[in-house]
C-alpha cells in the first residue's frame, strides 16, 4: 500500500475545551446579557410597584 498523501491540518493555536470553545475568557464584557439579567432582576424585585404603575396608567376614569 502507498502512503496517505493527505497531511492533516495543523491544530489551531487557541486552546479549546471539549465543546470547542476557547478556554481563555474574552476580555470584553457582554453588556447585552448583563443588562438583560439586571432588567429581569429589577422586574422581579419591584413587581408590586410595577403592577400598581401599570394599573394606574390604564385606569379608566368613570366619573364622566
N, C-alpha and C positions, 0 to 999 in steps of 0.2 A: 504494500500500500504506500501511496505517496503521502508526504506530509501535508497537513492542512495549510493552505495558503492564507487563510484568514487570520489576521492578527487582531485580537480583541482590543477595544479602545482602552486608553489609559483611564484609570479611575479618576473621578472628579476630585479636585484638590480640597473641596469642602468636606468636612466630616458629617456624615449623615447617620441618623438613627434608623431603627428598623422600619419606621413608617416613611422613610425617605424625606425626612425633614431635617433641616440643619440643626446641629446641636447648639451652636453658638447663637445667643439671642441677638436680635436686631437692635441696635441702639436707638432706633426711632420708636417712640411710643405710639400705640394705636389709639389715637384720641377718639375716633368714632365709637369704638367699643366702650371706652371709658365713659363717654357722655351718655351712651345708651344705658349702661348699667346704673349710672347715677340718676338718670331720669326715672328708671324703674324703681330705684330705691326711694326717691322723693315721693313718687306716687304711692308707694306702699306706706311710707311714713306719715304722709299728710292726707291720706284718702278721706278721712271725715271732713276736713276743711274743704277739700276739692269737691266733694259731693254737695256740700252746702253752697259752694260758689256756683256750681252748675245749676242747682235748683234755683238759686237767686237770679241767675241770668235768664232762665227760661220761665220765670214766674209770670203767670198771666194775671193782668190787672182786671178784676171782675167788678170794680166799683163803678164802672160806667164810663 
